[in-house]
């Protein structure tokens, strides 16, 4: 009887241990499949004109190009984000490819976090909020003729945050989809635009240096809300390296240097509930582990256009 009881207990223990196996690879595979489907759906929605801020971006770019033909090539490049051909969407596709290679991650926890982040980043409501940055870039380039979306005015932004006006395109500075921090011969890091976005350099007085931008920047969706979802682990490491390098330079001079993300800037308005529940930008790159599946997707969510939104004028004051 005792022998039989021992066998039963042994079998129970074996099954219990089997049930306690590492389920992270299975979760990663699940999120990868879901993220792929959601990214594909998002691309179709962008190309079909079903994302509100994407439509607004295209409208704004067309309006401004007709009055400022000298910046038409730059506006055309910015308007690519209104489709599946833009750098933000391309970044999601690239991260999906990288997700399938575990060597891109320090451990399974980081890979699982990235899998969930990708799934959330492709949420049309969240992506619609993300597009407020390029929309507001074009709005600011209009000199106030076109209204900002999901953000307070340029003047109120500077006043609220005690920041500096870094000129056209400032909402995109720090976003790895549009440029990167490069180190000059003087050892200081400055923002270098990718491709056609380098035209922004012609619209401002001089280079945007990392140290000054870090302490004087104003609000942008990416830097203050979306960075956690829209930054890959590799990109987060690069950002942290720039911070650590600058911090060491300041320390050698007996000065303190804080991360540009240590303090969130105020300025957002009317963001989706998905954005409201996004982890803070300052936590980007930290592997949390134990990710839980949370679906925020709804076909009836407010990212789709309503007739009242698409027919109203996009010009300020009308």
Secondary structure, 3 states (H helix, E strand, C coil): CHHHHHHHHHHHHHHHHHHCCCCHHHHHHHHHHHHHHHHHHHHHHHHCCCCHHHHHHHHHHHHHHHHCHHHHHHHHHHHHHHCCCCHHHHHHHHHHHHHCCHHHCCCHHHHHHHHHHHHHHCCHHHHHHHCHHHHHHHHHHCCCCECCCCECCHHHHHHHHCCCCCCCCHHHCCCCCCEEEEECCCCCEEEEECHHHHHHHHHCCCCCEHHHHHHHCCCCHHHHHHCCCCCCHHHHHHHHHHHHHHHHHHHHCCCCCCCCCCCCCCCECCCCHHHHCCCCHHHCCCCCCCCCCCCCCCCCCCCCCCHHHHHCCCECCC
